Amino acid sequence: MDKKKKAGLMDWMDEKNQAALIEACKKAACVATNAAMWFYFPDWVFGDTSWFPADPVWVHITIVMLCELDTMDRLNEKILLRTAGTTFGALAGIIMTFTGLTDPVRLAIVVLVAFTFGFIEKKDPNRSYTWTIATVTFGICTYLGRMGKPWTPWKRWWSIILGTIVTCIWQLLLPQLGVFPRRIVRDELGETAKAAWSSCLTMLEDALENSGDSVAAKRLSEQQASTHSLLGKWTAGWKQYSFARNWLNLQPKKVLPMDGLRGLLKGPLLDLFLSSSSAARMLHHTKCADKDKDAYAAFRGDMHKMSLIVTAAIPVIATKEPLEQTSASCKKELDSAVSSTAEAAKAKLQAFPPVHQAVLEMVLQDLVKVIVHLQGILQDASKKTA
Protein backbone atom coordinates (compact mmCIF):
# COMPACT_ATOMS: atom_id res chain seq x y z
CA MET A 1 0.00 0.00 0.00
CA ASP A 2 1.50 3.34 -1.06
CA LYS A 3 1.74 6.32 1.27
CA LYS A 4 -1.10 8.24 -0.36
CA LYS A 5 -3.60 5.35 0.02
CA LYS A 6 -2.43 4.72 3.56
CA ALA A 7 -2.89 8.40 4.46
CA GLY A 8 -6.39 8.32 2.91
CA LEU A 9 -7.31 5.26 4.97
CA MET A 10 -6.02 6.89 8.15
CA ASP A 11 -8.04 10.04 7.39
CA TRP A 12 -11.17 7.95 6.85
CA MET A 13 -10.73 6.05 10.13
CA ASP A 14 -11.19 9.15 12.27
CA GLU A 15 -13.04 9.14 15.59
CA LYS A 16 -16.50 9.63 14.08
CA ASN A 17 -16.08 6.88 11.49
CA GLN A 18 -14.71 4.47 14.10
CA ALA A 19 -17.73 5.13 16.34
CA ALA A 20 -20.09 4.62 13.39
CA LEU A 21 -18.36 1.37 12.46
CA ILE A 22 -18.64 0.00 16.01
CA GLU A 23 -22.34 0.94 16.27
CA ALA A 24 -23.01 -0.67 12.87
CA CYS A 25 -21.32 -3.89 14.01
CA LYS A 26 -23.40 -4.00 17.21
CA LYS A 27 -26.63 -3.39 15.32
CA ALA A 28 -25.80 -6.05 12.74
CA ALA A 29 -24.96 -8.50 15.52
CA CYS A 30 -28.29 -7.86 17.29
CA VAL A 31 -30.36 -8.28 14.12
CA ALA A 32 -28.38 -11.37 13.04
CA THR A 33 -28.89 -12.97 16.47
CA ASN A 34 -32.66 -12.72 16.07
CA ALA A 35 -32.47 -14.10 12.51
CA ALA A 36 -30.27 -17.01 13.63
CA MET A 37 -32.68 -17.92 16.42
CA TRP A 38 -35.58 -17.93 13.98
CA PHE A 39 -33.73 -19.87 11.26
CA TYR A 40 -32.17 -22.59 13.40
CA PHE A 41 -34.16 -23.01 16.62
CA PRO A 42 -36.90 -25.71 16.40
CA ASP A 43 -40.57 -24.69 16.52
CA TRP A 44 -41.02 -25.99 20.04
CA VAL A 45 -38.65 -23.30 21.36
CA PHE A 46 -40.40 -20.11 20.11
CA GLY A 47 -43.19 -21.46 17.90
CA ASP A 48 -46.91 -20.85 18.44
CA THR A 49 -47.29 -24.15 20.27
CA SER A 50 -44.54 -23.50 22.81
CA TRP A 51 -44.90 -21.90 26.23
CA PHE A 52 -42.82 -18.92 25.03
CA PRO A 53 -44.15 -18.09 21.57
CA ALA A 54 -42.33 -15.23 19.85
CA ASP A 55 -42.83 -13.34 16.62
CA PRO A 56 -39.48 -12.65 14.88
CA VAL A 57 -40.92 -9.51 13.25
CA TRP A 58 -41.78 -7.97 16.62
CA VAL A 59 -38.39 -9.03 18.00
CA HIS A 60 -36.69 -7.45 14.99
CA ILE A 61 -38.63 -4.17 15.35
CA THR A 62 -37.73 -3.98 19.04
CA ILE A 63 -34.04 -4.53 18.32
CA VAL A 64 -33.95 -1.88 15.59
CA MET A 65 -35.78 0.68 17.72
CA LEU A 66 -33.44 0.15 20.67
CA CYS A 67 -30.26 0.07 18.59
CA GLU A 68 -30.83 3.58 17.25
CA LEU A 69 -29.97 5.03 20.69
CA ASP A 70 -26.42 6.33 20.92
CA THR A 71 -25.65 6.11 24.64
CA MET A 72 -26.15 3.48 27.33
CA ASP A 73 -28.16 5.98 29.40
CA ARG A 74 -30.65 6.54 26.58
CA LEU A 75 -30.88 2.79 26.02
CA ASN A 76 -31.75 2.22 29.68
CA GLU A 77 -34.42 4.89 29.45
CA LYS A 78 -35.96 3.51 26.26
CA ILE A 79 -35.97 -0.06 27.59
CA LEU A 80 -37.97 1.00 30.64
CA LEU A 81 -40.41 3.08 28.60
CA ARG A 82 -40.93 0.43 25.94
CA THR A 83 -41.24 -2.51 28.33
CA ALA A 84 -43.72 -0.64 30.53
CA GLY A 85 -45.82 0.37 27.52
CA THR A 86 -45.90 -3.18 26.15
CA THR A 87 -46.92 -4.53 29.57
CA PHE A 88 -49.80 -2.06 29.97
CA GLY A 89 -50.98 -2.66 26.42
CA ALA A 90 -50.81 -6.45 26.75
CA LEU A 91 -52.71 -6.42 30.04
CA ALA A 92 -55.45 -4.31 28.47
CA GLY A 93 -55.39 -6.49 25.36
CA ILE A 94 -56.15 -9.66 27.33
CA ILE A 95 -59.77 -8.46 27.49
CA MET A 96 -60.01 -8.46 23.70
CA THR A 97 -59.07 -12.14 23.41
CA PHE A 98 -62.30 -13.34 25.05
CA THR A 99 -64.29 -15.21 22.40
CA GLY A 100 -67.69 -14.22 23.78
CA LEU A 101 -67.28 -10.51 23.02
CA THR A 102 -69.48 -8.92 20.36
CA ASP A 103 -68.15 -6.21 18.05
CA PRO A 104 -70.17 -3.39 19.71
CA VAL A 105 -68.66 -4.41 23.07
CA ARG A 106 -65.19 -4.50 21.50
CA LEU A 107 -65.72 -0.99 20.11
CA ALA A 108 -66.75 0.28 23.54
CA ILE A 109 -63.62 -1.26 25.09
CA VAL A 110 -61.44 0.26 22.34
CA VAL A 111 -62.86 3.72 23.01
CA LEU A 112 -62.40 3.36 26.79
CA VAL A 113 -58.81 2.06 26.64
CA ALA A 114 -57.64 4.44 23.88
CA PHE A 115 -59.20 7.39 25.74
CA THR A 116 -57.51 6.38 29.00
CA PHE A 117 -54.07 5.89 27.44
CA GLY A 118 -54.38 9.12 25.42
CA PHE A 119 -55.39 11.10 28.52
CA ILE A 120 -52.46 9.76 30.56
CA GLU A 121 -50.05 10.38 27.65
CA LYS A 122 -51.03 14.04 27.49
CA LYS A 123 -50.85 14.47 31.27
CA ASP A 124 -47.46 12.73 31.52
CA PRO A 125 -45.34 14.00 28.58
CA ASN A 126 -42.05 12.77 30.08
CA ARG A 127 -43.27 9.20 29.71
CA SER A 128 -45.53 9.68 26.68
CA TYR A 129 -43.65 6.98 24.73
CA THR A 130 -44.87 4.38 27.24
CA TRP A 131 -48.52 5.16 26.54
CA THR A 132 -47.95 5.33 22.78
CA ILE A 133 -46.50 1.81 22.84
CA ALA A 134 -49.35 0.71 25.14
CA THR A 135 -51.90 1.91 22.58
CA VAL A 136 -50.04 0.16 19.75
CA THR A 137 -49.85 -3.11 21.68
CA PHE A 138 -53.52 -2.90 22.65
CA GLY A 139 -54.45 -2.46 18.97
CA ILE A 140 -52.45 -5.55 17.97
CA CYS A 141 -54.18 -7.57 20.67
CA THR A 142 -57.59 -6.23 19.55
CA TYR A 143 -57.34 -7.28 15.92
CA LEU A 144 -55.43 -10.54 16.35
CA GLY A 145 -57.66 -11.48 19.28
CA ARG A 146 -60.73 -11.07 17.08
CA MET A 147 -59.03 -13.31 14.47
CA GLY A 148 -59.00 -16.15 17.00
CA LYS A 149 -55.44 -15.77 18.36
CA PRO A 150 -55.86 -15.63 22.15
CA TRP A 151 -52.11 -15.95 22.79
CA THR A 152 -51.42 -12.54 21.20
CA PRO A 153 -50.93 -10.49 24.44
CA TRP A 154 -48.46 -13.02 25.83
CA LYS A 155 -46.74 -13.48 22.46
CA ARG A 156 -46.40 -9.74 21.89
CA TRP A 157 -45.06 -9.15 25.42
CA TRP A 158 -42.55 -12.00 25.23
CA SER A 159 -41.37 -10.90 21.76
CA ILE A 160 -40.59 -7.42 23.10
CA ILE A 161 -38.77 -8.90 26.10
CA LEU A 162 -36.78 -11.25 23.85
CA GLY A 163 -35.72 -8.37 21.57
CA THR A 164 -34.77 -6.34 24.64
CA ILE A 165 -32.66 -9.20 26.02
CA VAL A 166 -30.78 -9.58 22.73
CA THR A 167 -30.11 -5.84 22.58
CA CYS A 168 -29.02 -5.69 26.22
CA ILE A 169 -26.43 -8.40 25.65
CA TRP A 170 -24.81 -6.64 22.67
CA GLN A 171 -25.38 -3.00 23.63
CA LEU A 172 -25.14 -3.03 27.45
CA LEU A 173 -23.50 -6.19 28.79
CA LEU A 174 -20.61 -6.57 26.31
CA PRO A 175 -19.66 -2.83 26.42
CA GLN A 176 -19.78 -3.04 30.23
CA LEU A 177 -17.37 -5.99 30.07
CA GLY A 178 -15.04 -4.03 27.78
CA VAL A 179 -15.70 -5.99 24.56
CA PHE A 180 -17.03 -2.82 22.87
CA PRO A 181 -16.39 0.83 23.73
CA ARG A 182 -19.20 2.19 25.86
CA ARG A 183 -20.81 5.60 25.70
CA ILE A 184 -22.42 6.99 28.83
CA VAL A 185 -23.68 10.52 29.40
CA ARG A 186 -21.68 10.93 32.61
CA ASP A 187 -18.44 10.65 30.65
CA GLU A 188 -19.73 12.97 27.93
CA LEU A 189 -20.67 15.63 30.48
CA GLY A 190 -17.14 15.47 31.88
CA GLU A 191 -15.64 15.73 28.39
CA THR A 192 -17.89 18.71 27.62
CA ALA A 193 -16.78 20.53 30.78
CA LYS A 194 -13.12 19.78 30.09
CA ALA A 195 -13.38 20.92 26.47
CA ALA A 196 -15.19 24.14 27.43
CA TRP A 197 -12.57 24.98 30.07
CA SER A 198 -9.66 24.28 27.73
CA SER A 199 -11.28 26.31 24.96
CA CYS A 200 -11.69 29.38 27.19
CA LEU A 201 -8.02 29.28 28.20
CA THR A 202 -6.89 28.62 24.63
CA MET A 203 -8.73 31.74 23.44
CA LEU A 204 -6.96 33.87 26.01
CA GLU A 205 -3.50 32.45 25.37
CA ASP A 206 -3.92 32.81 21.60
CA ALA A 207 -5.11 36.42 21.92
CA LEU A 208 -2.21 37.32 24.21
CA GLU A 209 0.39 35.68 22.00
CA ASN A 210 -0.95 36.68 18.58
CA SER A 211 -2.68 40.02 19.08
CA GLY A 212 -3.47 41.79 15.83
CA ASP A 213 -2.95 38.68 13.68
CA SER A 214 -5.73 38.11 11.11
CA VAL A 215 -5.38 34.32 11.16
CA ALA A 216 -5.60 34.38 14.97
CA ALA A 217 -8.81 36.46 14.67
CA LYS A 218 -10.36 33.72 12.55
CA ARG A 219 -9.27 31.06 15.07
CA LEU A 220 -10.77 33.14 17.87
CA SER A 221 -14.14 33.32 16.10
CA GLU A 222 -14.15 29.55 15.51
CA GLN A 223 -13.16 28.90 19.13
CA GLN A 224 -15.94 31.13 20.44
CA ALA A 225 -18.53 29.41 18.24
CA SER A 226 -17.45 25.88 19.24
CA THR A 227 -17.37 26.74 22.96
CA HIS A 228 -20.79 28.37 22.76
CA SER A 229 -22.09 25.20 21.10
CA LEU A 230 -20.60 23.01 23.84
CA LEU A 231 -22.22 25.07 26.59
CA GLY A 232 -25.56 25.00 24.77
CA LYS A 233 -25.97 21.32 24.01
CA TRP A 234 -25.05 19.69 27.34
CA THR A 235 -28.59 20.18 28.73
CA ALA A 236 -29.92 17.47 26.39
CA GLY A 237 -27.27 15.09 27.70
CA TRP A 238 -28.18 15.99 31.27
CA LYS A 239 -31.83 15.13 30.58
CA GLN A 240 -30.77 11.65 29.43
CA TYR A 241 -28.60 11.23 32.54
CA SER A 242 -31.43 12.41 34.81
CA PHE A 243 -33.91 10.00 33.21
CA ALA A 244 -31.53 7.06 33.59
CA ARG A 245 -30.64 7.90 37.20
CA ASN A 246 -34.10 8.87 38.43
CA TRP A 247 -36.33 6.17 36.99
CA LEU A 248 -37.77 8.24 34.15
CA ASN A 249 -37.35 11.74 35.55
CA LEU A 250 -39.11 11.21 38.85
CA GLN A 251 -38.23 13.66 41.61
CA PRO A 252 -34.90 12.47 43.08
CA LYS A 253 -34.81 11.62 46.76
CA LYS A 254 -31.12 12.56 46.95
CA VAL A 255 -28.64 14.66 45.02
CA LEU A 256 -27.50 13.06 41.78
CA PRO A 257 -23.78 12.22 41.49
CA MET A 258 -23.35 14.63 38.56
CA ASP A 259 -25.20 17.59 40.10
CA GLY A 260 -21.90 19.31 40.88
CA LEU A 261 -20.78 19.01 37.27
CA ARG A 262 -24.14 20.29 36.10
CA GLY A 263 -23.72 23.32 38.37
CA LEU A 264 -20.26 23.90 36.92
CA LEU A 265 -21.54 23.86 33.33
CA LYS A 266 -24.48 26.20 33.88
CA GLY A 267 -22.69 28.53 36.33
CA PRO A 268 -18.95 29.17 36.69
CA LEU A 269 -17.97 27.74 33.28
CA LEU A 270 -20.60 29.83 31.52
CA ASP A 271 -19.37 32.95 33.35
CA LEU A 272 -15.79 32.10 32.38
CA PHE A 273 -16.77 31.76 28.73
CA LEU A 274 -18.43 35.18 28.71
CA SER A 275 -15.50 36.94 30.38
CA SER A 276 -12.75 35.09 28.50
CA SER A 277 -14.33 35.57 25.06
CA SER A 278 -14.78 39.32 25.58
CA ALA A 279 -11.29 39.62 27.09
CA ALA A 280 -9.78 37.69 24.18
CA ARG A 281 -11.43 40.08 21.72
CA MET A 282 -10.13 43.09 23.61
CA LEU A 283 -6.61 41.67 23.89
CA HIS A 284 -6.52 40.77 20.23
CA HIS A 285 -7.52 44.27 19.10
CA THR A 286 -5.17 46.11 21.51
CA LYS A 287 -1.65 44.93 20.85
CA CYS A 288 0.71 44.78 23.82
CA ALA A 289 3.91 46.80 23.85
CA ASP A 290 7.16 45.02 22.96
CA LYS A 291 8.69 45.90 26.33
CA ASP A 292 5.87 44.03 28.14
CA LYS A 293 6.16 40.79 26.15
CA ASP A 294 8.01 38.96 28.90
CA ALA A 295 5.36 39.94 31.47
CA TYR A 296 2.58 38.69 29.19
CA ALA A 297 4.49 35.47 28.55
CA ALA A 298 4.85 34.90 32.32
CA PHE A 299 1.12 35.55 32.78
CA ARG A 300 0.32 33.05 30.02
CA GLY A 301 2.49 30.51 31.82
CA ASP A 302 0.46 30.89 35.04
CA MET A 303 -2.80 30.51 33.15
CA HIS A 304 -1.49 27.44 31.35
CA LYS A 305 -0.52 25.89 34.67
CA MET A 306 -4.03 26.51 36.05
CA SER A 307 -5.48 25.06 32.86
CA LEU A 308 -3.55 21.81 33.27
CA ILE A 309 -4.61 21.44 36.90
CA VAL A 310 -8.33 21.89 36.17
CA THR A 311 -8.16 19.74 33.02
CA ALA A 312 -6.82 16.90 35.18
CA ALA A 313 -9.39 17.53 37.92
CA ILE A 314 -12.58 17.45 35.83
CA PRO A 315 -12.31 13.73 34.85
CA VAL A 316 -11.93 12.92 38.56
CA ILE A 317 -15.08 14.93 39.31
CA ALA A 318 -16.95 13.09 36.53
CA THR A 319 -15.88 9.64 37.75
CA LYS A 320 -18.60 7.72 39.55
CA GLU A 321 -16.39 6.51 42.41
CA PRO A 322 -12.87 7.99 42.17
CA LEU A 323 -10.10 6.54 44.30
CA GLU A 324 -9.60 8.31 47.61
CA GLN A 325 -5.91 8.88 46.86
CA THR A 326 -6.74 10.38 43.46
CA SER A 327 -9.32 12.74 44.97
CA ALA A 328 -6.88 13.85 47.68
CA SER A 329 -4.16 14.55 45.12
CA CYS A 330 -6.63 16.45 42.93
CA LYS A 331 -7.80 18.57 45.88
CA LYS A 332 -4.19 19.41 46.76
CA GLU A 333 -3.49 20.58 43.20
CA LEU A 334 -6.64 22.73 43.16
CA ASP A 335 -5.66 24.31 46.50
CA SER A 336 -2.27 25.12 45.04
CA ALA A 337 -3.87 26.66 41.94
CA VAL A 338 -5.90 29.10 44.08
CA SER A 339 -3.33 29.90 46.77
CA SER A 340 -0.20 30.29 44.64
CA THR A 341 -0.74 30.21 40.86
CA ALA A 342 -3.79 32.50 40.76
CA GLU A 343 -2.18 34.92 43.20
CA ALA A 344 1.03 34.99 41.17
CA ALA A 345 -0.93 35.72 38.00
CA LYS A 346 -2.85 38.50 39.76
CA ALA A 347 0.40 40.14 40.88
CA LYS A 348 1.66 40.22 37.30
CA LEU A 349 -1.37 42.26 36.22
CA GLN A 350 0.14 45.37 37.80
CA ALA A 351 2.59 45.67 34.90
CA PHE A 352 -0.18 45.69 32.26
CA PRO A 353 -2.09 48.67 30.80
CA PRO A 354 -5.27 49.58 32.77
CA VAL A 355 -7.61 48.21 30.07
CA HIS A 356 -5.83 44.84 30.05
CA GLN A 357 -5.73 44.79 33.83
CA ALA A 358 -9.53 45.21 34.04
CA VAL A 359 -10.49 42.47 31.60
CA LEU A 360 -7.87 39.97 32.80
CA GLU A 361 -8.74 40.55 36.45
CA MET A 362 -12.36 39.67 35.63
CA VAL A 363 -11.18 36.50 33.88
CA LEU A 364 -9.01 35.55 36.86
CA GLN A 365 -11.97 35.94 39.19
CA ASP A 366 -14.02 33.58 37.03
CA LEU A 367 -11.10 31.13 36.83
CA VAL A 368 -10.94 31.04 40.62
CA LYS A 369 -14.74 30.53 40.79
CA VAL A 370 -14.40 27.42 38.63
CA ILE A 371 -11.62 26.04 40.84
CA VAL A 372 -13.52 26.81 44.06
CA HIS A 373 -16.58 25.04 42.61
CA LEU A 374 -14.48 21.95 41.88
CA GLN A 375 -13.08 22.07 45.42
CA GLY A 376 -16.64 22.13 46.76
CA ILE A 377 -17.60 19.06 44.69
CA LEU A 378 -14.61 17.12 46.02
CA GLN A 379 -15.38 18.25 49.57
CA ASP A 380 -18.99 17.04 49.27
CA ALA A 381 -17.83 13.71 47.81
CA SER A 382 -15.39 13.15 50.69
CA LYS A 383 -18.17 13.82 53.22
CA LYS A 384 -20.43 11.21 51.59
CA THR A 385 -17.73 8.54 51.67
CA ALA A 386 -16.63 9.36 55.20
Secondary structure, DSSP 8 states (H G I E B T S, - for coil): --HHHHHHHHHHSSHHHHHHHHHHHHHHHHHHHHHHHHHHS-HHHHSTTSSS---HHHHHHHHHHHHT--SHHHHHHHHHHHHHHHHHHHHHHGGGG-TT--HHHHHHHHHHHHHHHHHHHHH-GGGHHHHHHHHHHHHHHHHHHHTT-TTHHHHHHHHHHHHHHHHHIIIIIHHHTTSS----HHHHHHHHHHHHHHHHHHHHHHHHHSTT-HHHHHHHHHHHHHHHHHHHHHHHHHHHHHHHHTTTT---SS--TTHHHHHHHHTHHHHHHHHHHHHHHHHHHS---GGGHHHHHHHHHHHHHHHHHHHHHHHHHHSSS--HHHHHHHHHHHHHIIIIIHHHHHHHGGGS-HHHHHHHHHHHHHHHHHHHHHHHHHHHHHHHH-
